[in-house]
Amino acid sequence: MKTRLKYVICFVRFEIVNVDLNDAPEWMSDMRFQGVPVYMKDGSRISESLEIMEYFDKLSTKDDERTLLPSDPDSRMKDKKLARQFQNVVGVIFPLFFRVFDNKSAAPLLHELTSELKVFDKELGRRGTDYFSGSEKPGYVDYAIWPFIERLPILKVLFPGAIDFAEAKAQVPLLEQWRLRMEKDPVVQKALLNTEQHVKYIQNRRDVSRGKALEVDYDFVH
């Protein structure tokens, strides 16, 4: 989704091909890449969302294309570091989505997730801006972490009553205000999925992992 957001910003025409990596098609058999998604054009390949975002950011030279990373080298380095630090959050979210199935097991991870999100709430406070980009519009860090923030409401559906979700949200007030602003961003709006759509996909994957469904529907979004 991070990549799709950057495509929208740069007015890039693209085709999405969703692939089950556990049952990859033959045309992918000779491909070597470090992660997903993979951007392909004219025989070249770039893998992983942040790398693709940075690649297109360097190409954003037209007047109608805005860059996401700061021009100042020091600020650019800090933003890249902060975006990658969000992997600490992702590392907690993924087990909750795909490997934990009861409230008792979920509770400590949900508390850990709140602690990790506090890092970003504190950073927003330190920067004193509406967005991590420090401008009037979202930037690199904002779009890099948004796809996972968009999915957070799923947890309340998967684990109702596991923790006090309202109290957890209250611990990151600046991040919650940022989330509400991001939902209204025109770029986010073009790729936004609602909680029901996310829950349907995550539940489908959870069912497959437990033998309750035959296959994952990777094309639920077109």
C-alpha positions as CSV (number, residue, x, y, z in Angstrom):
1,M,0.0,0.0,0.0
2,K,2.9,2.4,0.7
3,T,3.9,1.9,-2.9
4,R,0.4,2.5,-4.2
5,L,0.3,5.8,-2.3
6,K,3.5,7.0,-3.9
7,Y,2.2,5.9,-7.3
8,V,-0.8,8.1,-6.8
9,I,1.4,11.1,-5.8
10,C,3.5,10.7,-8.9
11,F,0.6,10.0,-11.2
12,V,2.3,6.7,-12.2
13,R,0.2,4.3,-14.3
14,F,0.5,0.8,-12.9
15,E,-1.0,-2.6,-12.8
16,I,-1.2,-4.6,-9.6
17,V,-0.5,-8.3,-9.7
18,N,-1.3,-10.1,-6.4
19,V,0.7,-13.2,-5.8
20,D,0.6,-16.0,-3.2
21,L,4.3,-16.4,-2.5
22,N,3.7,-20.0,-1.2
23,D,2.3,-20.9,-4.6
24,A,4.1,-18.4,-6.9
25,P,3.4,-18.6,-10.7
26,E,6.0,-19.9,-13.0
27,W,6.9,-16.5,-14.3
28,M,8.3,-15.6,-10.9
29,S,10.5,-18.7,-10.6
30,D,13.6,-17.0,-11.9
31,M,13.2,-13.8,-9.9
32,R,15.4,-12.9,-7.0
33,F,14.2,-10.2,-4.7
34,Q,14.6,-9.3,-1.0
35,G,11.0,-8.7,-0.2
36,V,7.6,-7.6,-1.4
37,P,6.2,-5.7,-3.1
38,V,8.3,-5.8,-6.3
39,Y,8.2,-3.0,-8.8
40,M,8.9,-4.3,-12.4
41,K,9.5,-2.3,-15.5
42,D,11.5,-3.0,-18.7
43,G,13.4,-5.9,-17.0
44,S,14.4,-3.9,-13.9
45,R,13.1,-4.9,-10.4
46,I,13.1,-3.0,-7.1
47,S,11.8,-4.7,-4.0
48,E,10.3,-3.6,-0.7
49,S,8.0,-0.7,-0.2
50,L,10.4,1.9,1.2
51,E,13.0,1.2,-1.5
52,I,10.3,1.7,-4.2
53,M,9.1,4.9,-2.5
54,E,12.6,6.3,-2.4
55,Y,13.2,5.3,-6.0
56,F,10.2,7.3,-7.2
57,D,10.9,10.2,-4.9
58,K,14.2,10.7,-6.7
59,L,12.3,10.8,-10.0
60,S,9.8,13.3,-8.8
61,T,11.1,16.3,-10.6
62,K,8.1,17.7,-12.4
63,D,6.2,20.7,-11.0
64,D,3.1,18.6,-10.4
65,E,5.0,15.9,-8.5
66,R,5.9,16.5,-4.9
67,T,8.8,14.8,-3.2
68,L,8.2,13.0,0.1
69,L,11.7,13.1,1.7
70,P,13.2,16.4,3.0
71,S,15.8,18.0,0.8
72,D,18.1,18.6,3.8
73,P,20.4,15.6,4.2
74,D,20.2,15.4,8.0
75,S,16.4,15.6,8.0
76,R,16.3,13.0,5.2
77,M,18.4,10.6,7.1
78,K,16.3,11.1,10.3
79,D,13.1,10.4,8.4
80,K,14.5,7.3,6.8
81,K,15.6,6.0,10.2
82,L,12.2,6.8,11.8
83,A,10.3,5.0,9.0
84,R,12.5,1.9,9.5
85,Q,12.1,2.1,13.2
86,F,8.4,1.4,12.6
87,Q,9.4,-2.2,12.0
88,N,9.3,-2.5,15.8
89,V,5.6,-1.9,15.5
90,V,5.1,-4.2,12.6
91,G,6.9,-6.9,14.5
92,V,4.1,-6.8,17.1
93,I,1.2,-6.4,14.7
94,F,2.0,-9.4,12.5
95,P,1.8,-12.0,15.2
96,L,-1.5,-10.5,16.4
97,F,-2.9,-10.7,12.9
98,F,-1.7,-14.2,12.0
99,R,-0.4,-16.2,14.9
100,V,-2.5,-15.3,18.0
101,F,-6.1,-16.4,18.3
102,D,-7.2,-15.8,21.9
103,N,-7.5,-12.7,24.1
104,K,-5.2,-14.0,26.9
105,S,-2.3,-14.4,24.4
106,A,-3.1,-11.1,22.7
107,A,-3.2,-8.9,25.8
108,P,0.6,-8.6,26.4
109,L,1.3,-8.0,22.7
110,L,-1.4,-5.3,22.6
111,H,0.3,-3.6,25.6
112,E,3.6,-3.9,23.8
113,L,2.1,-2.4,20.7
114,T,0.9,0.6,22.6
115,S,4.4,1.1,24.1
116,E,5.9,1.0,20.6
117,L,3.3,3.5,19.2
118,K,4.2,5.9,22.1
119,V,7.6,6.4,20.4
120,F,5.9,7.9,17.3
121,D,3.4,9.9,19.5
122,K,6.4,11.4,21.3
123,E,8.1,12.2,18.0
124,L,5.1,14.0,16.7
125,G,5.2,16.1,19.9
126,R,8.9,16.8,19.5
127,R,8.4,17.9,16.0
128,G,5.4,20.0,16.9
129,T,3.7,19.6,13.5
130,D,0.5,18.0,12.2
131,Y,2.5,15.5,10.1
132,F,5.8,13.8,10.6
133,S,6.9,15.6,7.4
134,G,6.8,18.9,9.3
135,S,4.8,20.5,6.5
136,E,1.2,21.1,5.7
137,K,1.0,17.8,3.8
138,P,2.0,14.2,4.7
139,G,5.5,13.1,3.7
140,Y,7.7,10.1,3.6
141,V,7.3,8.9,7.2
142,D,3.5,9.6,7.2
143,Y,2.9,7.4,4.1
144,A,5.4,4.8,5.1
145,I,3.7,4.0,8.4
146,W,0.1,4.7,7.4
147,P,-0.9,1.3,5.9
148,F,-0.3,-0.4,9.3
149,I,-2.0,2.4,11.3
150,E,-5.0,2.0,9.0
151,R,-5.2,-1.6,10.0
152,L,-5.1,-1.1,13.8
153,P,-8.9,-1.0,14.2
154,I,-8.8,-4.7,13.1
155,L,-7.4,-5.6,16.5
156,K,-10.4,-4.5,18.4
157,V,-12.5,-6.8,16.2
158,L,-10.2,-9.7,16.5
159,F,-9.7,-9.4,20.3
160,P,-12.7,-7.7,21.8
161,G,-12.2,-7.1,25.5
162,A,-8.6,-8.2,25.5
163,I,-7.5,-4.8,26.8
164,D,-9.1,-1.4,27.3
165,F,-8.7,-0.1,23.7
166,A,-10.0,3.3,24.6
167,E,-7.4,3.7,27.3
168,A,-4.7,2.5,25.0
169,K,-5.7,5.1,22.3
170,A,-5.7,7.8,25.0
171,Q,-2.0,7.0,25.6
172,V,-1.1,8.2,22.1
173,P,-3.3,11.3,21.7
174,L,-1.1,13.1,19.1
175,L,-0.9,9.9,17.0
176,E,-4.7,9.5,17.1
177,Q,-5.2,13.1,15.9
178,W,-2.6,12.4,13.2
179,R,-4.6,9.3,12.2
180,L,-7.8,11.2,11.8
181,R,-6.0,13.8,9.6
182,M,-4.4,11.1,7.5
183,E,-7.8,9.5,6.8
184,K,-8.9,12.8,5.1
185,D,-5.7,13.1,3.0
186,P,-6.7,13.0,-0.7
187,V,-3.9,10.5,-1.5
188,V,-4.9,8.2,1.3
189,Q,-8.5,8.4,0.2
190,K,-7.7,6.9,-3.2
191,A,-6.2,3.7,-1.6
192,L,-8.2,3.6,1.7
193,L,-9.8,0.4,2.8
194,N,-12.4,0.2,5.6
195,T,-12.1,-1.9,8.6
196,E,-14.6,-4.4,7.3
197,Q,-12.5,-5.1,4.2
198,H,-9.3,-5.5,6.3
199,V,-11.1,-7.8,8.7
200,K,-12.4,-10.0,5.9
201,Y,-8.9,-10.4,4.5
202,I,-7.2,-11.0,7.8
203,Q,-9.9,-13.5,8.9
204,N,-9.5,-15.3,5.6
205,R,-5.8,-15.8,6.2
206,R,-6.3,-16.8,9.8
207,D,-8.9,-19.4,8.6
208,V,-6.5,-20.8,6.0
209,S,-3.7,-21.1,8.6
210,R,-6.0,-23.2,10.8
211,G,-7.5,-25.3,8.0
212,K,-10.9,-23.6,8.1
213,A,-10.5,-22.3,4.5
214,L,-8.8,-23.7,1.4
215,E,-7.1,-20.6,0.0
216,V,-6.4,-16.9,0.6
217,D,-8.2,-14.4,-1.6
218,Y,-5.4,-12.1,-2.5
219,D,-7.5,-10.3,-5.1
220,F,-10.1,-9.0,-2.6
221,V,-8.9,-5.5,-3.6
222,H,-8.8,-4.7,-7.3
